[in-house]
């Protein structure tokens, strides 16, 4: 799925990365606990979260994710946007709750990846 399709499905705003929205992503995970995100295999490409701190971008960078979707209308500060810019990670913002956002993406073909130990 292209990031542009995620924008369409979630009625999302692009906070950073307009020039990368035609990139393909193949899986996603949703969590507000970055320790849970680290339990996923690096094939994850999209992270959906309600957290808006620097650790979210650092975690996504470690996991080779291409896109972060901030849910529930939570907007990160400029320092988070700047770190994403330095890391080349697309940032999106949606008013949808995480459950709805994940469900809508899943319903349209974006699947979750493997969990370590359950591959």
Backbone atoms as SQL, in Angstrom:
CREATE TABLE atoms (id INTEGER PRIMARY KEY, chain TEXT, resi INTEGER, resn TEXT, atom TEXT, x REAL, y REAL, z REAL);
INSERT INTO atoms VALUES
  (1, 'A', 1, 'UNK', 'N', 0.848, -1.176, 0.000),
  (2, 'A', 1, 'UNK', 'CA', 0.000, 0.000, 0.000),
  (3, 'A', 1, 'UNK', 'C', 0.896, 1.242, 0.000),
  (4, 'A', 2, 'UNK', 'N', 0.511, 2.220, -0.778),
  (5, 'A', 2, 'UNK', 'CA', 1.255, 3.478, -0.798),
  (6, 'A', 2, 'UNK', 'C', 0.846, 4.335, 0.403),
  (7, 'A', 3, 'UNK', 'N', 1.796, 5.114, 0.896),
  (8, 'A', 3, 'UNK', 'CA', 1.510, 6.014, 2.010),
  (9, 'A', 3, 'UNK', 'C', 0.389, 6.973, 1.629),
  (10, 'A', 4, 'UNK', 'N', 0.317, 7.356, 0.368),
  (11, 'A', 4, 'UNK', 'CA', -0.765, 8.243, -0.080),
  (12, 'A', 4, 'UNK', 'C', -2.134, 7.606, 0.147),
  (13, 'A', 5, 'UNK', 'N', -2.227, 6.281, 0.053),
  (14, 'A', 5, 'UNK', 'CA', -3.487, 5.575, 0.312),
  (15, 'A', 5, 'UNK', 'C', -3.824, 5.632, 1.804),
  (16, 'A', 6, 'UNK', 'N', -2.807, 5.530, 2.650),
  (17, 'A', 6, 'UNK', 'CA', -3.020, 5.653, 4.093),
  (18, 'A', 6, 'UNK', 'C', -3.585, 7.037, 4.407),
  (19, 'A', 7, 'UNK', 'N', -3.022, 8.055, 3.776),
  (20, 'A', 7, 'UNK', 'CA', -3.497, 9.432, 3.964),
  (21, 'A', 7, 'UNK', 'C', -4.974, 9.522, 3.594),
  (22, 'A', 8, 'UNK', 'N', -5.323, 8.923, 2.481),
  (23, 'A', 8, 'UNK', 'CA', -6.713, 8.939, 2.015),
  (24, 'A', 8, 'UNK', 'C', -7.636, 8.185, 2.972),
  (25, 'A', 9, 'UNK', 'N', -7.241, 6.978, 3.369),
  (26, 'A', 9, 'UNK', 'CA', -8.082, 6.141, 4.219),
  (27, 'A', 9, 'UNK', 'C', -8.307, 6.740, 5.603),
  (28, 'A', 10, 'UNK', 'N', -7.294, 7.443, 6.123),
  (29, 'A', 10, 'UNK', 'CA', -7.381, 7.977, 7.481),
  (30, 'A', 10, 'UNK', 'C', -7.663, 9.473, 7.506),
  (31, 'A', 11, 'UNK', 'N', -7.888, 10.050, 6.319),
  (32, 'A', 11, 'UNK', 'CA', -8.084, 11.496, 6.225),
  (33, 'A', 11, 'UNK', 'C', -6.985, 12.203, 7.022),
  (34, 'A', 12, 'UNK', 'N', -5.757, 11.813, 6.737),
  (35, 'A', 12, 'UNK', 'CA', -4.596, 12.260, 7.510),
  (36, 'A', 12, 'UNK', 'C', -3.944, 13.505, 6.915),
  (37, 'A', 13, 'UNK', 'N', -3.314, 14.239, 7.788),
  (38, 'A', 13, 'UNK', 'CA', -2.526, 15.416, 7.420),
  (39, 'A', 13, 'UNK', 'C', -1.055, 15.000, 7.379),
  (40, 'A', 14, 'UNK', 'N', -0.310, 15.463, 6.387),
  (41, 'A', 14, 'UNK', 'CA', 1.119, 15.182, 6.304),
  (42, 'A', 14, 'UNK', 'C', 1.857, 16.247, 7.107),
  (43, 'A', 15, 'UNK', 'N', 2.557, 15.818, 8.161),
  (44, 'A', 15, 'UNK', 'CA', 3.354, 16.739, 8.960),
  (45, 'A', 15, 'UNK', 'C', 4.763, 16.877, 8.404),
  (46, 'A', 16, 'UNK', 'N', 5.238, 15.791, 7.821),
  (47, 'A', 16, 'UNK', 'CA', 6.546, 15.782, 7.163),
  (48, 'A', 16, 'UNK', 'C', 6.571, 14.642, 6.156),
  (49, 'A', 17, 'UNK', 'N', 7.217, 14.882, 5.016),
  (50, 'A', 17, 'UNK', 'CA', 7.472, 13.812, 4.059),
  (51, 'A', 17, 'UNK', 'C', 6.573, 13.806, 2.846),
  (52, 'A', 18, 'UNK', 'N', 6.003, 14.926, 2.507),
  (53, 'A', 18, 'UNK', 'CA', 5.112, 15.028, 1.341),
  (54, 'A', 18, 'UNK', 'C', 5.746, 14.408, 0.093),
  (55, 'A', 19, 'UNK', 'N', 7.056, 14.543, -0.033),
  (56, 'A', 19, 'UNK', 'CA', 7.760, 14.031, -1.208),
  (57, 'A', 19, 'UNK', 'C', 7.953, 12.513, -1.182),
  (58, 'A', 20, 'UNK', 'N', 7.557, 11.850, -0.082),
  (59, 'A', 20, 'UNK', 'CA', 7.747, 10.399, 0.037),
  (60, 'A', 20, 'UNK', 'C', 6.430, 9.637, 0.106),
  (61, 'A', 21, 'UNK', 'N', 5.297, 10.307, -0.141),
  (62, 'A', 21, 'UNK', 'CA', 4.012, 9.637, 0.080),
  (63, 'A', 21, 'UNK', 'C', 3.663, 8.604, -0.980),
  (64, 'A', 22, 'UNK', 'N', 4.429, 8.527, -2.054),
  (65, 'A', 22, 'UNK', 'CA', 4.183, 7.473, -3.045),
  (66, 'A', 22, 'UNK', 'C', 5.004, 6.221, -2.752),
  (67, 'A', 23, 'UNK', 'N', 5.769, 6.224, -1.644),
  (68, 'A', 23, 'UNK', 'CA', 6.516, 5.035, -1.233),
  (69, 'A', 23, 'UNK', 'C', 5.548, 3.947, -0.785),
  (70, 'A', 24, 'UNK', 'N', 5.922, 2.700, -1.032),
  (71, 'A', 24, 'UNK', 'CA', 5.116, 1.538, -0.647),
  (72, 'A', 24, 'UNK', 'C', 5.460, 1.104, 0.772),
  (73, 'A', 25, 'UNK', 'N', 4.453, 0.660, 1.501),
  (74, 'A', 25, 'UNK', 'CA', 4.631, 0.032, 2.798),
  (75, 'A', 25, 'UNK', 'C', 3.889, -1.303, 2.756),
  (76, 'A', 26, 'UNK', 'N', 4.349, -2.244, 3.567),
  (77, 'A', 26, 'UNK', 'CA', 3.807, -3.597, 3.460),
  (78, 'A', 26, 'UNK', 'C', 3.178, -4.127, 4.739),
  (79, 'A', 27, 'UNK', 'N', 3.393, -3.445, 5.859),
  (80, 'A', 27, 'UNK', 'CA', 2.823, -3.913, 7.118),
  (81, 'A', 27, 'UNK', 'C', 2.771, -2.751, 8.101),
  (82, 'A', 28, 'UNK', 'N', 2.115, -2.995, 9.226),
  (83, 'A', 28, 'UNK', 'CA', 1.956, -1.936, 10.217),
  (84, 'A', 28, 'UNK', 'C', 1.811, -2.533, 11.609),
  (85, 'A', 29, 'UNK', 'N', 2.029, -1.697, 12.603),
  (86, 'A', 29, 'UNK', 'CA', 1.716, -2.063, 13.974),
  (87, 'A', 29, 'UNK', 'C', 1.220, -0.816, 14.691),
  (88, 'A', 30, 'UNK', 'N', 0.368, -1.021, 15.673),
  (89, 'A', 30, 'UNK', 'CA', -0.170, 0.086, 16.452),
  (90, 'A', 30, 'UNK', 'C', 0.083, -0.141, 17.920),
  (91, 'A', 31, 'UNK', 'N', 0.707, 0.838, 18.578),
  (92, 'A', 31, 'UNK', 'CA', 0.984, 0.706, 19.999),
  (93, 'A', 31, 'UNK', 'C', 1.395, 2.050, 20.585),
  (94, 'A', 32, 'UNK', 'N', 1.052, 2.239, 21.862),
  (95, 'A', 32, 'UNK', 'CA', 1.562, 3.382, 22.604),
  (96, 'A', 32, 'UNK', 'C', 2.721, 2.962, 23.501),
  (97, 'A', 33, 'UNK', 'N', 3.073, 1.684, 23.443),
  (98, 'A', 33, 'UNK', 'CA', 4.203, 1.180, 24.237),
  (99, 'A', 33, 'UNK', 'C', 5.353, 0.836, 23.288),
  (100, 'A', 34, 'UNK', 'N', 6.415, 1.629, 23.346),
  (101, 'A', 34, 'UNK', 'CA', 7.519, 1.422, 22.424),
  (102, 'A', 34, 'UNK', 'C', 8.221, 0.097, 22.688),
  (103, 'A', 35, 'UNK', 'N', 8.145, -0.436, 23.903),
  (104, 'A', 35, 'UNK', 'CA', 8.727, -1.759, 24.162),
  (105, 'A', 35, 'UNK', 'C', 7.990, -2.830, 23.361),
  (106, 'A', 36, 'UNK', 'N', 6.685, -2.667, 23.168),
  (107, 'A', 36, 'UNK', 'CA', 5.935, -3.612, 22.338),
  (108, 'A', 36, 'UNK', 'C', 6.336, -3.479, 20.877),
  (109, 'A', 37, 'UNK', 'N', 6.568, -2.270, 20.437),
  (110, 'A', 37, 'UNK', 'CA', 6.992, -2.043, 19.047),
  (111, 'A', 37, 'UNK', 'C', 8.323, -2.743, 18.796),
  (112, 'A', 38, 'UNK', 'N', 9.217, -2.691, 19.769),
  (113, 'A', 38, 'UNK', 'CA', 10.527, -3.335, 19.618),
  (114, 'A', 38, 'UNK', 'C', 10.411, -4.855, 19.551),
  (115, 'A', 39, 'UNK', 'N', 9.295, -5.423, 19.971),
  (116, 'A', 39, 'UNK', 'CA', 9.083, -6.869, 19.905),
  (117, 'A', 39, 'UNK', 'C', 8.723, -7.329, 18.501),
  (118, 'A', 40, 'UNK', 'N', 8.416, -6.392, 17.603),
  (119, 'A', 40, 'UNK', 'CA', 8.050, -6.729, 16.242),
  (120, 'A', 40, 'UNK', 'C', 9.283, -6.844, 15.356),
  (121, 'A', 41, 'UNK', 'N', 9.182, -7.682, 14.346),
  (122, 'A', 41, 'UNK', 'CA', 10.257, -7.866, 13.379),
  (123, 'A', 41, 'UNK', 'C', 10.378, -6.603, 12.530),
  (124, 'A', 42, 'UNK', 'N', 11.558, -6.350, 12.013),
  (125, 'A', 42, 'UNK', 'CA', 11.819, -5.110, 11.293),
  (126, 'A', 42, 'UNK', 'C', 11.049, -4.933, 9.998),
  (127, 'A', 43, 'UNK', 'N', 10.249, -5.893, 9.628),
  (128, 'A', 43, 'UNK', 'CA', 9.489, -5.738, 8.385),
  (129, 'A', 43, 'UNK', 'C', 8.372, -4.711, 8.540),
  (130, 'A', 44, 'UNK', 'N', 8.122, -4.262, 9.756),
  (131, 'A', 44, 'UNK', 'CA', 7.083, -3.250, 9.965),
  (132, 'A', 44, 'UNK', 'C', 7.453, -1.987, 9.204),
  (133, 'A', 45, 'UNK', 'N', 6.494, -1.375, 8.598),
  (134, 'A', 45, 'UNK', 'CA', 6.764, -0.178, 7.815),
  (135, 'A', 45, 'UNK', 'C', 6.012, 1.037, 8.329),
  (136, 'A', 46, 'UNK', 'N', 4.891, 0.824, 9.027),
  (137, 'A', 46, 'UNK', 'CA', 4.086, 1.933, 9.527),
  (138, 'A', 46, 'UNK', 'C', 3.829, 1.711, 11.015),
  (139, 'A', 47, 'UNK', 'N', 4.029, 2.756, 11.797),
  (140, 'A', 47, 'UNK', 'CA', 3.734, 2.717, 13.224),
  (141, 'A', 47, 'UNK', 'C', 2.582, 3.673, 13.506),
  (142, 'A', 48, 'UNK', 'N', 1.526, 3.168, 14.119),
  (143, 'A', 48, 'UNK', 'CA', 0.416, 4.005, 14.555),
  (144, 'A', 48, 'UNK', 'C', 0.515, 4.150, 16.065),
  (145, 'A', 49, 'UNK', 'N', 0.476, 5.386, 16.564),
  (146, 'A', 49, 'UNK', 'CA', 0.656, 5.627, 17.989),
  (147, 'A', 49, 'UNK', 'C', 0.009, 6.936, 18.419),
  (148, 'A', 50, 'UNK', 'N', -0.281, 7.019, 19.702),
  (149, 'A', 50, 'UNK', 'CA', -0.778, 8.256, 20.290),
  (150, 'A', 50, 'UNK', 'C', 0.305, 8.993, 21.042),
  (151, 'A', 51, 'UNK', 'N', 1.490, 8.410, 21.106),
  (152, 'A', 51, 'UNK', 'CA', 2.623, 9.081, 21.758),
  (153, 'A', 51, 'UNK', 'C', 3.236, 10.102, 20.813),
  (154, 'A', 52, 'UNK', 'N', 3.674, 11.216, 21.351),
  (155, 'A', 52, 'UNK', 'CA', 4.222, 12.276, 20.497),
  (156, 'A', 52, 'UNK', 'C', 5.598, 12.733, 20.981),
  (157, 'A', 53, 'UNK', 'N', 6.388, 11.808, 21.520),
  (158, 'A', 53, 'UNK', 'CA', 7.715, 12.186, 22.012),
  (159, 'A', 53, 'UNK', 'C', 8.824, 11.707, 21.074),
  (160, 'A', 54, 'UNK', 'N', 10.040, 12.134, 21.382),
  (161, 'A', 54, 'UNK', 'CA', 11.196, 11.788, 20.547),
  (162, 'A', 54, 'UNK', 'C', 11.437, 10.284, 20.484),
  (163, 'A', 55, 'UNK', 'N', 11.095, 9.567, 21.562),
  (164, 'A', 55, 'UNK', 'CA', 11.335, 8.119, 21.604),
  (165, 'A', 55, 'UNK', 'C', 10.576, 7.385, 20.497),
  (166, 'A', 56, 'UNK', 'N', 9.436, 7.908, 20.103),
  (167, 'A', 56, 'UNK', 'CA', 8.658, 7.285, 19.027),
  (168, 'A', 56, 'UNK', 'C', 9.469, 7.288, 17.730),
  (169, 'A', 57, 'UNK', 'N', 10.064, 8.409, 17.403),
  (170, 'A', 57, 'UNK', 'CA', 10.858, 8.505, 16.170),
  (171, 'A', 57, 'UNK', 'C', 12.108, 7.651, 16.293),
  (172, 'A', 58, 'UNK', 'N', 12.744, 7.661, 17.446),
  (173, 'A', 58, 'UNK', 'CA', 13.954, 6.833, 17.632),
  (174, 'A', 58, 'UNK', 'C', 13.625, 5.350, 17.486),
  (175, 'A', 59, 'UNK', 'N', 12.495, 4.933, 18.039),
  (176, 'A', 59, 'UNK', 'CA', 12.076, 3.532, 17.920),
  (177, 'A', 59, 'UNK', 'C', 11.776, 3.187, 16.465),
  (178, 'A', 60, 'UNK', 'N', 11.037, 4.048, 15.786),
  (179, 'A', 60, 'UNK', 'CA', 10.716, 3.803, 14.377),
  (180, 'A', 60, 'UNK', 'C', 11.987, 3.727, 13.539),
  (181, 'A', 61, 'UNK', 'N', 12.949, 4.574, 13.846),
  (182, 'A', 61, 'UNK', 'CA', 14.214, 4.556, 13.108),
  (183, 'A', 61, 'UNK', 'C', 14.948, 3.239, 13.338),
  (184, 'A', 62, 'UNK', 'N', 14.995, 2.774, 14.589),
  (185, 'A', 62, 'UNK', 'CA', 15.659, 1.498, 14.896),
  (186, 'A', 62, 'UNK', 'C', 15.001, 0.333, 14.177),
  (187, 'A', 63, 'UNK', 'N', 13.689, 0.410, 13.988),
  (188, 'A', 63, 'UNK', 'CA', 12.932, -0.684, 13.376),
  (189, 'A', 63, 'UNK', 'C', 12.779, -0.516, 11.861),
  (190, 'A', 64, 'UNK', 'N', 13.489, 0.438, 11.296),
  (191, 'A', 64, 'UNK', 'CA', 13.462, 0.684, 9.849),
  (192, 'A', 64, 'UNK', 'C', 12.056, 0.971, 9.331),
  (193, 'A', 65, 'UNK', 'N', 11.248, 1.665, 10.116),
  (194, 'A', 65, 'UNK', 'CA', 9.903, 2.030, 9.685),
  (195, 'A', 65, 'UNK', 'C', 9.959, 3.248, 8.779),
  (196, 'A', 66, 'UNK', 'N', 9.025, 3.323, 7.862),
  (197, 'A', 66, 'UNK', 'CA', 9.007, 4.404, 6.880),
  (198, 'A', 66, 'UNK', 'C', 8.039, 5.512, 7.240),
  (199, 'A', 67, 'UNK', 'N', 7.090, 5.230, 8.140),
  (200, 'A', 67, 'UNK', 'CA', 6.006, 6.177, 8.384),
  (201, 'A', 67, 'UNK', 'C', 5.478, 6.018, 9.807),
  (202, 'A', 68, 'UNK', 'N', 5.194, 7.154, 10.446),
  (203, 'A', 68, 'UNK', 'CA', 4.522, 7.167, 11.744),
  (204, 'A', 68, 'UNK', 'C', 3.201, 7.902, 11.562),
  (205, 'A', 69, 'UNK', 'N', 2.134, 7.292, 12.066),
  (206, 'A', 69, 'UNK', 'CA', 0.818, 7.925, 12.038),
  (207, 'A', 69, 'UNK', 'C', 0.440, 8.246, 13.486),
  (208, 'A', 70, 'UNK', 'N', 0.322, 9.520, 13.800),
  (209, 'A', 70, 'UNK', 'CA', -0.121, 9.933, 15.127),
  (210, 'A', 70, 'UNK', 'C', -1.646, 9.945, 15.122),
  (211, 'A', 71, 'UNK', 'N', -2.238, 9.171, 16.038),
  (212, 'A', 71, 'UNK', 'CA', -3.689, 9.020, 16.090),
  (213, 'A', 71, 'UNK', 'C', -4.295, 9.937, 17.156),
  (214, 'A', 72, 'UNK', 'N', -5.615, 9.961, 17.203),
  (215, 'A', 72, 'UNK', 'CA', -6.371, 10.740, 18.193),
  (216, 'A', 72, 'UNK', 'C', -6.068, 12.235, 18.124),
  (217, 'A', 73, 'UNK', 'N', -5.620, 12.712, 16.960),
  (218, 'A', 73, 'UNK', 'CA', -5.368, 14.139, 16.788),
  (219, 'A', 73, 'UNK', 'C', -4.196, 14.675, 17.568),
  (220, 'A', 74, 'UNK', 'N', -3.347, 13.794, 18.068),
  (221, 'A', 74, 'UNK', 'CA', -2.196, 14.222, 18.865),
  (222, 'A', 74, 'UNK', 'C', -1.084, 14.704, 17.939),
  (223, 'A', 75, 'UNK', 'N', -0.695, 15.946, 18.104),
  (224, 'A', 75, 'UNK', 'CA', 0.317, 16.544, 17.229),
  (225, 'A', 75, 'UNK', 'C', 1.638, 16.669, 17.970),
  (226, 'A', 76, 'UNK', 'N', 2.712, 16.146, 17.364),
  (227, 'A', 76, 'UNK', 'CA', 4.027, 16.229, 18.008),
  (228, 'A', 76, 'UNK', 'C', 4.600, 17.639, 17.921),
  (229, 'A', 77, 'UNK', 'N', 5.557, 17.908, 18.803),
  (230, 'A', 77, 'UNK', 'CA', 6.253, 19.186, 18.792),
  (231, 'A', 77, 'UNK', 'C', 7.259, 19.262, 17.648),
  (232, 'A', 78, 'UNK', 'N', 7.786, 20.429, 17.456),
  (233, 'A', 78, 'UNK', 'CA', 8.728, 20.674, 16.362),
  (234, 'A', 78, 'UNK', 'C', 9.989, 19.813, 16.472),
  (235, 'A', 79, 'UNK', 'N', 10.434, 19.509, 17.698),
  (236, 'A', 79, 'UNK', 'CA', 11.643, 18.689, 17.854),
  (237, 'A', 79, 'UNK', 'C', 11.412, 17.270, 17.343),
  (238, 'A', 80, 'UNK', 'N', 10.201, 16.754, 17.496),
  (239, 'A', 80, 'UNK', 'CA', 9.866, 15.424, 16.981),
  (240, 'A', 80, 'UNK', 'C', 9.830, 15.451, 15.454),
  (241, 'A', 81, 'UNK', 'N', 9.235, 16.481, 14.906),
  (242, 'A', 81, 'UNK', 'CA', 9.168, 16.625, 13.450),
  (243, 'A', 81, 'UNK', 'C', 10.574, 16.763, 12.869),
  (244, 'A', 82, 'UNK', 'N', 11.426, 17.512, 13.538),
  (245, 'A', 82, 'UNK', 'CA', 12.803, 17.699, 13.058),
  (246, 'A', 82, 'UNK', 'C', 13.572, 16.376, 13.082),
  (247, 'A', 83, 'UNK', 'N', 13.419, 15.587, 14.138),
  (248, 'A', 83, 'UNK', 'CA', 14.104, 14.288, 14.199),
  (249, 'A', 83, 'UNK', 'C', 13.608, 13.365, 13.089),
  (250, 'A', 84, 'UNK', 'N', 12.317, 13.384, 12.805),
  (251, 'A', 84, 'UNK', 'CA', 11.784, 12.579, 11.702),
  (252, 'A', 84, 'UNK', 'C', 12.371, 13.052, 10.376),
  (253, 'A', 85, 'UNK', 'N', 12.513, 14.333, 10.221),
  (254, 'A', 85, 'UNK', 'CA', 13.103, 14.901, 9.004),
  (255, 'A', 85, 'UNK', 'C', 14.539, 14.382, 8.840),
  (256, 'A', 86, 'UNK', 'N', 15.303, 14.423, 9.908),
  (257, 'A', 86, 'UNK', 'CA', 16.690, 13.926, 9.882),
  (258, 'A', 86, 'UNK', 'C', 16.740, 12.428, 9.584),
  (259, 'A', 87, 'UNK', 'N', 15.722, 11.689, 10.030),
  (260, 'A', 87, 'UNK', 'CA', 15.682, 10.234, 9.864),
  (261, 'A', 87, 'UNK', 'C', 14.995, 9.794, 8.579),
  (262, 'A', 88, 'UNK', 'N', 14.359, 10.725, 7.871),
  (263, 'A', 88, 'UNK', 'CA', 13.663, 10.375, 6.633),
  (264, 'A', 88, 'UNK', 'C', 12.403, 9.560, 6.853),
  (265, 'A', 89, 'UNK', 'N', 11.683, 9.853, 7.939),
  (266, 'A', 89, 'UNK', 'CA', 10.464, 9.130, 8.269),
  (267, 'A', 89, 'UNK', 'C', 9.264, 10.048, 8.041),
  (268, 'A', 90, 'UNK', 'N', 8.300, 9.564, 7.274),
  (269, 'A', 90, 'UNK', 'CA', 7.080, 10.325, 7.006),
  (270, 'A', 90, 'UNK', 'C', 6.258, 10.406, 8.292),
  (271, 'A', 91, 'UNK', 'N', 5.730, 11.591, 8.580),
  (272, 'A', 91, 'UNK', 'CA', 4.853, 11.773, 9.740),
  (273, 'A', 91, 'UNK', 'C', 3.462, 12.170, 9.272),
  (274, 'A', 92, 'UNK', 'N', 2.459, 11.442, 9.768),
  (275, 'A', 92, 'UNK', 'CA', 1.067, 11.735, 9.453),
  (276, 'A', 92, 'UNK', 'C', 0.295, 11.960, 10.746),
  (277, 'A', 93, 'UNK', 'N', -0.781, 12.718, 10.654),
  (278, 'A', 93, 'UNK', 'CA', -1.649, 13.001, 11.786),
  (279, 'A', 93, 'UNK', 'C', -3.091, 12.722, 11.380),
  (280, 'A', 94, 'UNK', 'N', -3.793, 11.912, 12.201),
  (281, 'A', 94, 'UNK', 'CA', -5.213, 11.644, 11.954),
  (282, 'A', 94, 'UNK', 'C', -6.000, 11.845, 13.241),
  (283, 'A', 95, 'UNK', 'N', -7.237, 12.231, 13.103),
  (284, 'A', 95, 'UNK', 'CA', -8.117, 12.364, 14.256),
  (285, 'A', 95, 'UNK', 'C', -8.710, 11.027, 14.683),
  (286, 'A', 96, 'UNK', 'N', -8.535, 10.003, 13.870),
  (287, 'A', 96, 'UNK', 'CA', -9.090, 8.679, 14.182),
  (288, 'A', 96, 'UNK', 'C', -8.437, 8.095, 15.437),
  (289, 'A', 97, 'UNK', 'N', -9.210, 7.301, 16.161),
  (290, 'A', 97, 'UNK', 'CA', -8.643, 6.545, 17.281),
  (291, 'A', 97, 'UNK', 'C', -7.819, 5.403, 16.717),
  (292, 'A', 98, 'UNK', 'N', -6.891, 4.894, 17.516),
  (293, 'A', 98, 'UNK', 'CA', -5.989, 3.862, 17.024),
  (294, 'A', 98, 'UNK', 'C', -6.739, 2.620, 16.545),
  (295, 'A', 99, 'UNK', 'N', -7.735, 2.182, 17.285),
  (296, 'A', 99, 'UNK', 'CA', -8.480, 0.980, 16.922),
  (297, 'A', 99, 'UNK', 'C', -9.115, 1.129, 15.541),
  (298, 'A', 100, 'UNK', 'N', -9.741, 2.258, 15.308),
  (299, 'A', 100, 'UNK', 'CA', -10.388, 2.515, 14.021),
  (300, 'A', 100, 'UNK', 'C', -9.347, 2.636, 12.909),
  (301, 'A', 101, 'UNK', 'N', -8.268, 3.368, 13.176),
  (302, 'A', 101, 'UNK', 'CA', -7.231, 3.558, 12.160),
  (303, 'A', 101, 'UNK', 'C', -6.598, 2.224, 11.758),
  (304, 'A', 102, 'UNK', 'N', -6.240, 1.414, 12.743),
  (305, 'A', 102, 'UNK', 'CA', -5.653, 0.103, 12.440),
  (306, 'A', 102, 'UNK', 'C', -6.647, -0.766, 11.681),
  (307, 'A', 103, 'UNK', 'N', -7.892, -0.756, 12.122),
  (308, 'A', 103, 'UNK', 'CA', -8.922, -1.558, 11.458),
  (309, 'A', 103, 'UNK', 'C', -9.133, -1.145, 10.016),
  (310, 'A', 104, 'UNK', 'N', -9.159, 0.142, 9.772),
  (311, 'A', 104, 'UNK', 'CA', -9.374, 0.636, 8.404),
  (312, 'A', 104, 'UNK', 'C', -8.210, 0.223, 7.498),
  (313, 'A', 105, 'UNK', 'N', -6.988, 0.312, 8.007),
  (314, 'A', 105, 'UNK', 'CA', -5.830, -0.089, 7.195),
  (315, 'A', 105, 'UNK', 'C', -5.843, -1.596, 6.950),
  (316, 'A', 106, 'UNK', 'N', -6.165, -2.365, 7.975),
  (317, 'A', 106, 'UNK', 'CA', -6.230, -3.815, 7.832),
  (318, 'A', 106, 'UNK', 'C', -7.312, -4.210, 6.830),
  (319, 'A', 107, 'UNK', 'N', -8.456, -3.584, 6.961),
  (320, 'A', 107, 'UNK', 'CA', -9.583, -3.851, 6.075),
  (321, 'A', 107, 'UNK', 'C', -9.236, -3.583, 4.609),
  (322, 'A', 108, 'UNK', 'N', -8.303, -2.688, 4.392),
  (323, 'A', 108, 'UNK', 'CA', -7.905, -2.329, 3.034),
  (324, 'A', 108, 'UNK', 'C', -6.608, -3.001, 2.593),
  (325, 'A', 109, 'UNK', 'N', -6.177, -4.037, 3.320),
  (326, 'A', 109, 'UNK', 'CA', -5.092, -4.878, 2.853),
  (327, 'A', 109, 'UNK', 'C', -3.747, -4.708, 3.517),
  (328, 'A', 110, 'UNK', 'N', -3.577, -3.747, 4.424),
  (329, 'A', 110, 'UNK', 'CA', -2.289, -3.578, 5.107),
  (330, 'A', 110, 'UNK', 'C', -2.283, -4.475, 6.334),
  (331, 'A', 111, 'UNK', 'N', -1.408, -5.429, 6.359),
  (332, 'A', 111, 'UNK', 'CA', -1.376, -6.428, 7.426),
  (333, 'A', 111, 'UNK', 'C', -0.302, -6.124, 8.452),
  (334, 'A', 112, 'UNK', 'N', -0.404, -6.815, 9.594),
  (335, 'A', 112, 'UNK', 'CA', 0.617, -6.741, 10.631),
  (336, 'A', 112, 'UNK', 'C', 1.764, -7.658, 10.267),
  (337, 'A', 113, 'UNK', 'N', 2.890, -7.414, 10.862),
  (338, 'A', 113, 'UNK', 'CA', 4.055, -8.253, 10.602),
  (339, 'A', 113, 'UNK', 'C', 4.179, -9.334, 11.664),
  (340, 'A', 114, 'UNK', 'N', 5.278, -10.046, 11.620),
  (341, 'A', 114, 'UNK', 'CA', 5.537, -11.119, 12.574),
  (342, 'A', 114, 'UNK', 'C', 5.996, -10.544, 13.906),
  (343, 'A', 115, 'UNK', 'N', 5.715, -11.299, 14.966),
  (344, 'A', 115, 'UNK', 'CA', 6.199, -10.960, 16.292),
  (345, 'A', 115, 'UNK', 'C', 7.400, -11.858, 16.559),
  (346, 'A', 116, 'UNK', 'N', 8.460, -11.312, 17.136),
  (347, 'A', 116, 'UNK', 'CA', 9.639, -12.113, 17.438),
  (348, 'A', 116, 'UNK', 'C', 9.237, -13.337, 18.268),
  (349, 'A', 117, 'UNK', 'N', 9.773, -14.474, 17.895),
  (350, 'A', 117, 'UNK', 'CA', 9.444, -15.714, 18.586),
  (351, 'A', 117, 'UNK', 'C', 8.221, -16.418, 18.033),
  (352, 'A', 118, 'UNK', 'N', 7.488, -15.735, 17.166),
  (353, 'A', 118, 'UNK', 'CA', 6.280, -16.321, 16.565),
  (354, 'A', 118, 'UNK', 'C', 6.355, -16.243, 15.052),
  (355, 'A', 119, 'UNK', 'N', 7.547, -16.309, 14.512),
  (356, 'A', 119, 'UNK', 'CA', 7.742, -16.115, 13.066),
  (357, 'A', 119, 'UNK', 'C', 7.525, -17.398, 12.315);
